[in-house]
Amino acid sequence: MDIRFVNPVPVTNAIYGLAGIGATRQIGERIVVRSSKLELQTWRGKIMYKILRWLGVASFLLTSAIAGGVIGTTPDVQAAFKLSIDDLGTTEVDVTIYDNQPGVDQDGQKGVIDTGDIFVGSFGLQLTTALSKPLVGSLDMARLDVSNLSISSSVGGTLLIQVTDTDFLLNNPASGPIVLQGYAGGATSGTVAINGFLDANNAEFGMPGNITVDLGTLGPLFAKTVSATDSLPGMDHFALMQKISVIHDGGFQISGFDSELRATVPEASASLMLAIALFGLSWYGKFYRRARK
C-alpha cells in the first residue's frame, strides 16, 4: 500500500484550538491510497470529528446537570408518608398528619409520625406512632408500622386509622413473586379490624391495591399473621397502606396494639442455589476437558 501526502497546507492555531489540538501543523489535504483508489479529506474530517466530540461531551454534561437537578428543575419532593385518624361519628376526617409536619408531628425524625396525646372525636389517643422508611425497612423489606393505644370516651364509636407511604423500592422485584405480610398483636375490650394494601401504581392511600392482606376482626387478645403473594412484572416504585378500624360499642373501652405491614421478594432456596452451582461446575468441567484435547 502506497500512502503519500498531497498539497500540504498550514492550519492555524485558532482552528486547532477549536479542535482541541492547539498546535500549528502541516498535514496533507488528502491521503491517496492507490491500492483502493480511495481519497479521504483528512484535515476537514479531523476538525469536524473534534467539534462533534466536544459537542457530545457538552451535551452529556448538560443532560446530567438537568437530571441531577442542577439546572432549571424542581428538587425531589418528600414521599407521601401520612397518617389519617377519623372518628366516623363526625362529618369530616378529623386529623391528617404528614411526616415532619411543623407543629403537629411531635417527632422531628424522618420516618416517624408521632401524634402525642390528642382527642379525635369521642376518642382520646395516646402513643399513636407510625413508622416508615428510612427508619424501618430496607431494600430487601419494605415496612410500614403503627403502634397505638386508644381510649374511647363515654360514647364509644368507630375510630378509623389509615397510614400510607409511597416510593418504596425492593431489590430485584421482577425476580419472583412479591410477598405482602400483615401482623398484629395486642388487646382490646372492643374489636379491631386490620387490612394491608400494596399499590403498584405508587398511589397514597391506594385501595384496593394490587396485593391485599386481611387480618379480619380481632379481639379481645390477639396475635395474627396473614400473607398474600402475587407477581407484579415491571413494578418499580410502589405504595403501602394500612387500614385499621377500632370499634368500641360502649364507653370507657380500651384498645392497645401494634400492627406491621411488610413487602419482600423471597430469596431463592438453598437447594435451588446448590443445583445452579452444581450445573455450573459440571459445565465448566466439560468445557475444560474439551479445551485440553
C-alpha positions in Angstrom: 0.0 0.0 0.0 1.4 3.4 -1.1 0.4 6.3 1.1 1.6 9.8 0.4 0.7 13.4 1.3 -0.6 15.7 -1.4 -0.7 19.5 -1.3 0.3 20.1 2.3 -1.4 23.3 3.7 -1.0 25.1 7.0 -3.7 25.1 9.6 -3.8 27.9 12.0 -3.7 27.7 15.8 -7.2 29.1 16.0 -8.6 26.1 14.1 -6.6 23.6 16.0 -7.5 25.3 19.3 -11.2 24.8 18.4 -10.4 21.2 17.5 -8.6 20.7 20.8 -5.2 20.2 19.4 -3.6 23.6 19.9 -0.6 23.5 17.6 0.2 24.6 14.0 0.9 21.6 11.8 1.5 20.8 8.2 -0.8 18.0 7.2 -1.9 16.6 3.9 -5.1 17.9 2.5 -5.7 14.5 1.1 -4.5 11.0 1.6 -4.3 9.0 -1.6 -4.5 5.2 -1.2 -3.5 3.9 -4.6 -4.4 0.3 -3.9 -8.1 1.1 -3.4 -8.3 4.4 -5.4 -9.9 5.9 -2.3 -9.3 9.6 -1.4 -10.1 10.9 2.1 -10.4 14.5 3.0 -8.5 14.3 6.3 -8.0 17.7 7.9 -11.6 18.8 7.5 -12.7 15.4 8.8 -10.4 15.7 11.8 -11.8 19.1 12.7 -15.4 18.1 12.3 -14.7 15.0 14.4 -13.2 17.1 17.2 -16.1 19.6 17.1 -18.7 16.8 17.3 -16.8 15.1 20.1 -16.8 18.2 22.2 -20.4 18.9 21.4 -21.2 15.4 22.6 -19.3 15.9 25.8 -21.1 19.3 26.4 -24.5 17.7 25.7 -23.8 14.9 28.2 -22.8 17.3 30.9 -25.9 19.4 30.3 -28.1 16.4 30.4 -26.5 15.2 33.6 -26.9 18.6 35.2 -30.6 18.7 34.3 -31.2 15.2 35.5 -29.4 15.9 38.8 -31.5 19.0 39.5 -28.6 21.5 38.9 -30.3 23.5 36.1 -33.9 24.6 35.9 -35.6 21.6 37.7 -37.6 21.1 40.8 -35.9 19.1 43.5 -37.5 15.7 44.5 -40.5 16.1 46.8 -40.8 14.2 50.1 -42.5 10.9 49.7 -46.2 10.9 50.9 -45.9 9.4 54.4 -49.2 10.3 56.0 -51.3 9.3 59.0 -55.1 9.8 59.0 -57.3 9.4 62.1 -61.0 9.8 61.9 -63.9 9.3 64.3 -66.6 8.0 61.9 -69.2 9.7 64.1 -68.1 13.1 62.8 -68.7 14.5 59.4 -65.1 15.0 58.1 -61.7 13.4 58.5 -60.6 14.7 61.9 -56.8 14.5 61.7 -54.3 14.1 58.8 -50.6 14.4 59.6 -47.7 14.1 57.3 -44.1 13.3 58.2 -42.3 16.2 60.0 -45.3 18.5 59.7 -44.4 21.6 61.7 -46.3 22.0 65.0 -48.2 18.7 64.5 -45.8 15.8 64.2 -44.3 15.5 67.7 -41.2 13.7 66.5 -38.8 15.5 64.2 -37.1 12.4 62.9 -37.7 11.4 59.3 -39.7 8.2 59.0 -41.7 8.8 62.3 -45.1 10.3 62.8 -46.0 10.9 66.5 -49.4 12.4 67.4 -48.6 12.8 71.1 -51.8 12.8 73.3 -54.8 14.1 71.3 -58.5 13.8 71.2 -60.2 12.8 67.9 -64.0 13.0 68.1 -65.1 10.9 71.0 -61.7 9.1 71.3 -58.7 10.1 73.4 -55.5 8.8 71.9 -52.1 8.2 73.5 -48.8 7.0 72.0 -50.1 6.8 68.4 -46.9 6.4 66.3 -46.5 5.4 62.6 -43.1 4.2 61.3 -41.8 4.0 57.8 -38.6 4.4 55.7 -35.8 5.3 56.3 -36.2 4.4 60.0 -37.6 0.9 59.4 -37.2 -1.4 56.4 -34.6 -1.8 53.7 -34.3 -2.6 50.0 -34.9 -6.2 51.0 -38.0 -5.5 53.0 -40.4 -2.5 52.7 -42.2 -1.9 56.0 -45.0 0.3 57.4 -45.9 0.1 61.2 -48.4 1.5 63.5 -48.3 1.5 67.3 -51.4 2.7 69.1 -53.2 2.9 72.5 -56.6 4.5 72.2 -59.2 5.1 75.0 -62.7 5.9 74.0 -64.9 8.4 75.7 -68.2 7.6 77.3 -70.0 7.3 74.0 -67.8 4.8 72.1 -67.9 4.5 68.3 -65.6 3.6 65.5 -62.1 5.1 65.0 -60.6 4.7 61.5 -56.7 4.9 61.4 -55.1 4.9 58.0 -51.4 5.2 57.3 -49.7 5.3 53.9 -46.3 5.9 52.3 -45.1 5.9 48.6 -41.9 5.4 46.7 -40.9 2.1 48.2 -38.3 0.0 46.3 -37.2 -3.6 46.5 -34.2 -5.3 45.2 -35.0 -7.4 42.0 -38.8 -7.1 42.2 -39.1 -8.9 38.8 -37.1 -11.9 40.0 -40.0 -13.5 41.7 -43.4 -13.1 43.4 -43.9 -10.2 45.9 -45.0 -11.4 49.4 -47.1 -9.0 51.4 -47.3 -9.9 55.1 -49.5 -8.3 57.8 -49.0 -8.8 61.5 -51.0 -7.5 64.5 -50.7 -8.2 68.2 -52.5 -6.6 71.2 -55.6 -6.4 73.3 -59.0 -4.7 73.1 -62.2 -4.5 75.0 -63.9 -3.9 71.7 -62.8 -5.2 68.3 -60.0 -4.2 65.9 -60.2 -4.9 62.1 -56.9 -4.5 60.0 -56.2 -4.6 56.3 -53.0 -4.0 54.4 -52.5 -3.0 50.8 -49.7 -2.8 48.2 -50.3 -0.5 45.3 -48.1 -0.9 42.2 -49.2 2.5 40.9 -47.5 4.2 43.8 -50.7 6.0 44.9 -51.0 7.2 48.5 -54.0 5.6 50.3 -54.2 3.3 47.3 -57.1 0.9 47.6 -57.9 -1.8 46.7 -54.3 -2.1 45.6 -52.6 -5.0 43.7 -51.9 -7.2 46.8 -54.1 -7.2 49.9 -54.0 -8.9 53.3 -57.0 -9.1 55.6 -56.3 -9.9 59.2 -60.1 -10.0 59.9 -61.8 -8.8 63.1 -59.6 -9.3 66.2 -60.1 -9.3 69.9 -60.0 -9.5 72.9 -56.4 -10.8 73.0 -54.8 -11.3 69.6 -51.6 -12.1 67.7 -52.1 -12.9 64.0 -50.1 -13.0 60.8 -51.5 -13.2 57.3 -49.6 -13.3 54.0 -50.5 -12.9 50.3 -48.4 -13.4 47.2 -48.6 -12.1 43.7 -46.3 -11.5 40.7 -46.1 -7.9 39.5 -44.0 -7.7 36.4 -42.5 -4.3 35.7 -43.2 -3.0 39.1 -40.8 -0.2 40.2 -41.9 2.2 42.9 -44.9 1.2 45.0 -47.0 2.3 47.9 -48.0 0.6 51.1 -51.1 1.3 53.2 -52.7 0.1 56.4 -56.4 0.5 57.2 -57.3 -0.1 60.9 -60.8 0.1 62.4 -61.1 0.3 66.2 -64.7 -0.4 67.3 -65.8 0.3 70.8 -69.5 -0.5 71.4 -69.6 1.3 74.8 -68.0 3.9 76.9 -64.6 3.6 78.5 -63.3 0.8 76.4 -59.6 0.4 75.7 -57.6 -0.9 72.7 -53.8 -1.2 72.5 -51.9 -2.9 69.7 -49.0 -3.0 67.2 -49.6 -3.5 63.5 -46.9 -4.2 60.9 -47.1 -4.4 57.1 -44.1 -5.8 55.2 -43.3 -6.5 51.5 -40.5 -8.7 50.4 -39.1 -10.6 47.4 -38.2 -14.1 48.7 -34.7 -15.3 48.2 -34.0 -18.4 46.1 -34.0 -21.5 48.2 -30.7 -23.1 49.2 -31.5 -26.2 47.2 -32.0 -24.1 44.0 -28.8 -22.3 44.5 -26.9 -25.6 45.1 -28.4 -27.0 41.9 -27.3 -24.0 39.9 -23.8 -24.3 41.4 -23.5 -28.0 40.5 -24.7 -27.3 37.0 -22.1 -24.6 36.6 -19.3 -26.9 37.8 -20.5 -29.7 35.5 -20.5 -27.4 32.5 -17.1 -26.0 33.4 -15.6 -29.5 33.7 -16.8 -30.5 30.3 -15.5 -27.2 28.7 -12.1 -27.7 30.4 -11.8 -31.3 29.2 -12.6 -30.3 25.6 -10.1 -27.4 25.8 -7.3 -29.8 26.8 -7.9 -32.2 23.9 
